[in-house]
Amino acid sequence: METSRPEVLALIFSQDVLLAVAAKCSELSGSGVSFRHRMVDRPMEIEDAFDKFALALSDLEEMGFSHDQVLLDVTGGTTPMRVGTALAAMTRGIGMVHQRVPQRYVDGNWSRDMSRSIEVVPMQNPLLATGLLREGQAVELFNRRDYGAAALVFEDVARKVSGVERRHYYRGLLLLSEGYAAWDVADYSTALDKLREAREELGVAFSEGELAERAAGISSRISAHMPFLGKVRKLSLESVVNMLENARRRIGDQGRHDDGVARLYRTVEMFHQWRISQHSIDTANVDWSKVDEKNKELFLGQVGLAELPSYLDLLRARTLDLVLREESDEEEPVLWDLLRQRNHSILAHGLNPIGEKSARRFLEYVDGLIEASDTRAGAEHLTLRGL
């Protein structure tokens, strides 16, 4: 405490030294340091000390301290207590020190060398060399859909991790991240290649149960992606659902509401374009000979035009779609309100950012418009958990 001058000292101790700890804390109470206490119940069990460290750390986190502001002095206690707390600190990337007590060997025994001072010495974390401490960072980036950054971290883990099986596993996650990154920017050819390679890496015979289970689950999802990705390069229900899920990731995982709503707008437009294309009509160059006279008149009456247009924007495409399907437009007021907010957004024609509430309302509307649960299963990106 005299060396590092902490704001808070969290003590982990056994019942055997409870009175001594209380006396020392009382003695130091005027030094401006705040104390927290966690007592192990079983000082000869590593797991108990590991758990008590986690509780002590949660106390500090609740006080607003981050992991890089915490330092463990692993000196003292039983050997299982030292091992347990050190392991807990290592797996969380928390710095550690120990006190080096100078000793002399006299008459067959080691005794304290009182002529020299005790040193506080930094301890290296051996897990840093394995890359495993970065796995949590990669998983977090992946689940935020920052696939490019996740791939860089998974590459570092795959390069450093020990064991052939784990190298296969993390290389599979690296390729999965690269595949999703390509998919997100509509580079479907690269996405297919990367996902195919990821499935091969994750398809090895893992002997470790948890690795085998995780790899099998990821491989199964990749297998569902493959046929879906083969159909998104042309106007289809798959391309519509793909745009919807792309928007969902922007809104739900990244909080990029303007970007997500712009993609939702395109989703609605593509949806009506796809449905009209089933009547052999291209909205970019409409062949009105494909539409009978009755439906032409209904269309002109609903859009308020005197002549048939050669090009259909979203609202006119939607009107023609509903006319051809003999459906009513019950959701028109909702759509108009959502489109008004979209048109005033920074990514359309205005300067107003779209809030989370409006973005989620638009997403809910489009979800209800496009009922394709079976198709959606092939488009949904994985969410990872760390080992």
C-alpha positions in Angstrom: 0.0 0.0 0.0 2.9 2.4 0.8 4.4 1.6 -2.7 1.3 2.0 -4.9 -0.8 4.4 -2.9 -4.2 2.9 -3.9 -7.5 4.7 -3.5 -9.1 1.4 -2.4 -7.6 -1.7 -0.9 -9.6 -4.9 -1.4 -8.4 -7.6 0.9 -8.9 -11.3 0.4 -8.0 -13.3 3.6 -8.9 -16.4 5.6 -10.6 -16.6 8.9 -7.2 -17.4 10.6 -6.0 -13.9 10.2 -9.3 -12.0 10.5 -8.3 -10.3 13.8 -4.8 -9.3 12.5 -6.4 -7.9 9.3 -8.9 -5.9 11.2 -6.2 -4.5 13.5 -4.0 -3.4 10.6 -6.9 -1.9 8.7 -7.9 0.1 11.8 -4.3 1.3 12.2 -4.3 2.5 8.5 -7.8 3.9 8.5 -6.5 7.5 8.8 -4.4 7.2 5.6 -7.2 8.1 3.2 -7.5 4.6 1.8 -10.9 2.9 1.5 -11.1 -0.8 2.4 -13.1 -3.7 1.0 -13.0 -7.2 2.4 -13.7 -10.7 1.1 -13.0 -13.8 3.3 -12.4 -17.2 1.8 -14.3 -20.1 3.4 -11.9 -22.8 2.3 -8.3 -21.5 2.2 -6.9 -24.8 0.9 -9.1 -24.7 -2.3 -8.1 -22.8 -5.4 -11.7 -22.4 -6.6 -12.8 -20.5 -3.4 -10.0 -17.9 -3.8 -10.8 -17.6 -7.5 -14.4 -16.9 -6.7 -13.6 -14.4 -3.9 -11.3 -12.5 -6.3 -14.3 -12.2 -8.7 -16.4 -10.8 -5.9 -13.8 -8.4 -4.8 -13.3 -7.2 -8.4 -17.1 -6.7 -8.8 -16.9 -4.4 -5.7 -14.3 -2.3 -7.5 -16.2 -2.3 -10.7 -19.3 -1.0 -9.0 -17.2 1.8 -7.7 -16.3 2.7 -11.2 -12.8 1.2 -11.6 -11.8 -0.4 -14.9 -9.6 -3.5 -15.1 -6.5 -1.5 -16.1 -6.9 0.5 -12.8 -6.7 -2.7 -10.7 -3.5 -4.3 -9.5 -3.3 -7.6 -7.6 -0.6 -8.2 -5.0 -0.5 -12.0 -4.9 1.7 -12.2 -1.8 0.5 -13.9 1.3 -2.2 -16.4 2.2 -2.0 -20.2 1.5 -0.6 -21.5 -1.7 -4.1 -22.4 -3.0 -5.2 -18.8 -2.3 -2.3 -17.3 -4.2 -2.8 -19.7 -7.1 -6.6 -19.0 -7.2 -6.4 -15.2 -7.1 -3.5 -15.2 -9.6 -5.5 -17.3 -12.1 -8.5 -15.1 -11.7 -6.4 -12.0 -12.4 -4.7 -13.6 -15.4 -7.9 -14.6 -17.1 -9.2 -11.0 -16.8 -6.0 -9.3 -18.0 -5.4 -7.6 -14.6 -1.8 -6.6 -13.6 -0.1 -8.4 -10.8 2.9 -7.9 -8.4 4.4 -9.9 -5.6 6.6 -9.0 -2.7 10.2 -10.4 -3.0 11.5 -11.1 0.5 15.3 -11.3 0.6 16.5 -14.4 2.5 19.7 -16.1 3.6 20.5 -19.7 4.0 21.9 -20.2 7.5 22.6 -23.5 9.3 20.3 -25.4 6.9 17.4 -23.0 7.0 16.2 -20.0 5.1 15.7 -16.8 7.2 14.8 -13.2 6.4 17.8 -11.0 5.5 17.0 -7.9 7.6 19.8 -5.9 5.9 17.8 -5.7 2.7 14.4 -4.3 1.9 11.4 -6.2 0.6 10.9 -5.5 -3.1 7.5 -5.1 -5.0 8.1 -6.9 -8.3 5.8 -7.0 -11.4 4.6 -10.4 -12.5 4.2 -11.3 -16.2 0.9 -12.8 -17.4 1.7 -16.0 -19.3 -1.7 -15.9 -21.0 -0.7 -12.8 -22.9 1.6 -15.0 -25.0 -1.3 -17.4 -25.9 -3.5 -14.7 -27.4 -6.5 -16.1 -25.4 -7.0 -12.9 -23.4 -7.9 -11.2 -26.7 -10.6 -13.6 -27.5 -13.2 -11.7 -25.5 -12.3 -8.5 -27.4 -12.8 -10.3 -30.7 -16.1 -11.8 -29.7 -17.4 -8.4 -28.6 -16.3 -6.8 -31.9 -17.9 -9.6 -33.8 -21.2 -9.3 -32.0 -21.2 -5.5 -32.7 -20.8 -6.5 -36.3 -17.4 -4.9 -36.7 -16.3 -7.9 -38.6 -13.1 -6.4 -40.0 -11.7 -5.5 -36.6 -12.8 -8.9 -35.2 -10.9 -10.7 -37.9 -7.7 -8.9 -37.0 -8.0 -10.0 -33.4 -9.0 -13.6 -34.2 -5.9 -13.7 -36.5 -3.7 -12.7 -33.6 -5.4 -15.3 -31.4 -5.0 -18.1 -34.0 -1.4 -17.2 -34.5 -0.5 -17.4 -30.8 -2.8 -20.0 -29.4 -1.3 -23.4 -28.5 -2.8 -26.7 -29.7 -3.7 -27.8 -33.2 -7.4 -28.0 -32.4 -7.7 -24.4 -31.1 -5.7 -23.1 -34.0 -8.3 -24.7 -36.3 -11.1 -23.3 -34.2 -9.8 -19.7 -34.1 -8.8 -19.8 -37.8 -12.4 -20.8 -38.5 -13.6 -17.7 -36.6 -11.2 -15.5 -38.5 -12.5 -16.8 -41.8 -16.1 -16.5 -40.6 -15.4 -12.8 -39.7 -13.9 -12.1 -43.1 -16.8 -13.8 -44.8 -19.4 -11.8 -42.9 -17.4 -8.6 -43.6 -17.5 -9.3 -47.3 -21.2 -10.2 -47.1 -22.0 -6.9 -45.3 -20.7 -5.0 -48.3 -22.4 -7.2 -50.9 -19.2 -9.0 -52.0 -21.0 -12.3 -52.2 -18.4 -14.2 -54.1 -15.7 -13.5 -51.5 -18.2 -14.2 -48.7 -19.0 -17.6 -50.1 -15.3 -18.5 -50.5 -14.5 -17.4 -46.9 -17.5 -19.1 -45.4 -16.7 -22.3 -47.2 -13.1 -22.2 -45.9 -14.4 -21.5 -42.4 -16.6 -24.5 -42.5 -13.6 -26.7 -43.5 -11.6 -25.4 -40.5 -14.4 -26.0 -38.1 -15.2 -29.4 -39.6 -12.1 -31.1 -38.2 -12.6 -33.9 -35.6 -12.3 -31.9 -32.3 -11.7 -34.1 -29.2 -12.5 -31.3 -26.7 -16.2 -31.4 -26.1 -16.9 -27.7 -25.9 -14.9 -27.0 -29.0 -16.7 -29.7 -30.9 -20.1 -28.4 -29.8 -19.4 -24.8 -30.7 -17.7 -25.7 -34.0 -20.7 -27.9 -35.0 -23.2 -25.1 -34.3 -21.2 -22.6 -36.3 -20.8 -25.0 -39.2 -24.5 -25.7 -39.2 -25.3 -22.0 -39.6 -22.7 -21.6 -42.4 -24.4 -24.5 -44.2 -27.7 -22.6 -44.0 -25.9 -19.5 -45.4 -24.5 -21.1 -48.5 -27.7 -21.7 -50.5 -29.1 -18.4 -49.4 -26.0 -16.4 -50.6 -26.3 -18.2 -53.9 -29.7 -16.5 -54.5 -29.1 -12.9 -53.4 -27.3 -11.6 -56.5 -30.5 -11.2 -58.4 -33.9 -9.7 -57.4 -35.5 -12.4 -55.3 -37.1 -12.9 -51.9 -33.6 -13.7 -50.6 -32.2 -10.4 -51.7 -35.1 -8.6 -50.0 -34.6 -10.5 -46.8 -30.8 -10.0 -47.0 -31.3 -6.2 -47.1 -33.7 -6.4 -44.2 -31.3 -8.3 -42.0 -28.5 -5.9 -43.0 -30.7 -3.1 -41.7 -31.5 -5.0 -38.5 -27.7 -5.4 -37.7 -27.2 -1.6 -38.2 -30.1 -0.7 -35.9 -30.0 -3.5 -33.3 -26.3 -4.3 -33.0 -24.5 -1.1 -34.0 -27.0 1.7 -33.1 -26.5 3.2 -36.6 -30.1 4.2 -36.9 -29.9 6.5 -40.0 -27.9 3.9 -41.9 -30.4 1.2 -40.8 -33.4 3.2 -41.9 -31.9 4.0 -45.3 -31.5 0.2 -45.8 -35.1 -0.4 -44.6 -36.3 2.1 -47.2 -34.4 0.1 -49.8 -35.9 -3.1 -48.4 -39.5 -1.9 -48.9 -38.6 -0.7 -52.4 -37.0 -4.1 -53.3 -39.9 -6.0 -51.9 -42.4 -4.3 -54.2 -40.0 -4.5 -57.1 -39.7 -8.2 -56.5 -43.5 -8.8 -56.3 -44.1 -6.7 -59.4 -41.4 -8.7 -61.3 -43.5 -11.8 -60.8 -45.8 -10.1 -63.4 -42.9 -9.6 -65.7 -42.8 -5.9 -65.0 -39.6 -3.9 -64.4 -40.1 -0.8 -62.3 -37.1 0.9 -64.1 -38.8 0.6 -67.5 -42.4 -0.4 -67.2 -44.1 -2.4 -70.0 -47.7 -1.4 -69.4 -48.9 -4.0 -71.9 -48.4 -6.5 -69.1 -51.2 -4.7 -67.1 -54.9 -5.0 -68.1 -57.0 -1.9 -68.7 -58.9 -2.2 -65.4 -55.8 -2.2 -63.3 -54.3 0.7 -65.3 -57.3 2.8 -64.5 -57.2 1.8 -60.8 -53.5 2.7 -60.7 -53.9 6.1 -62.3 -56.8 7.0 -60.1 -54.9 6.1 -56.9 -51.7 7.9 -57.8 -53.5 10.9 -59.3 -51.8 10.8 -62.7 -53.2 11.4 -66.2 -50.6 9.3 -68.0 -48.9 6.0 -67.2 -45.3 6.6 -66.0 -42.3 4.8 -67.5 -40.6 4.6 -64.1 -42.0 3.6 -60.7 -40.7 5.0 -57.5 -41.3 3.3 -54.2 -44.8 4.6 -53.5 -46.0 4.1 -57.1 -44.5 0.6 -57.2 -46.3 -0.1 -54.0 -49.6 1.1 -55.4 -49.3 -1.0 -58.6 -48.3 -4.0 -56.5 -51.4 -3.7 -54.3 -53.6 -3.1 -57.4 -52.3 -6.2 -59.1 -52.8 -8.3 -56.0 -56.2 -6.7 -55.2 -55.0 -5.8 -51.7 -55.9 -2.7 -49.6 -53.4 -0.3 -48.3 -54.3 -0.3 -44.6 -50.8 0.5 -43.5 -50.4 3.6 -45.6 -50.6 6.2 -42.7 -47.8 4.3 -40.9 -45.7 4.1 -44.0 -46.2 7.8 -44.8 -45.1 8.8 -41.3 -42.0 6.6 -41.4 -41.1 7.8 -44.9 -41.5 11.4 -43.8 -38.9 10.8 -41.0 -36.6 9.0 -43.4 -36.8 11.9 -45.9 -35.8 14.4 -43.3 -32.8 12.3 -42.2 -29.2 13.0 -42.7 -28.8 10.2 -45.2 -31.8 11.3 -47.3 -32.7 14.9 -47.9 -32.5 16.6 -44.5 -30.2 17.1 -41.6 -32.2 15.5 -38.7 -30.8 12.3 -37.2 -33.2 9.4 -36.8 -33.7 8.3 -33.2 -33.7 4.7 -31.9 -37.5 4.7 -31.3 -38.3 5.7 -34.9 -35.8 3.3 -36.3 -37.2 0.3 -34.4 -40.7 1.3 -35.3 -39.7 1.3 -39.0 -38.0 -2.1 -38.5 -41.2 -3.5 -36.9 -43.2 -2.3 -39.8 -41.0 -3.9 -42.4 -40.8 -7.1 -40.3 -44.6 -7.3 -40.5 -44.6 -6.5 -44.3 -42.1 -9.3 -45.2 -43.2 -12.6 -43.7 -40.4 -14.9 -44.7 -39.3 -16.7 -41.5 -37.9 -19.7 -43.4 -35.9 -17.6 -45.8 -34.7 -15.3 -42.9 -33.0 -18.3 -41.2 -30.3 -18.3 -44.0 -29.7 -14.6 -43.6 -29.3 -14.2 -39.9 -25.7 -13.7 -38.8 -24.3 -15.7 -35.9 -23.8 -14.3 -32.4 -20.7 -15.7 -30.7 -19.8 -16.6 -27.2 -16.3 -16.8 -25.8 -14.7 -20.0 -24.6 
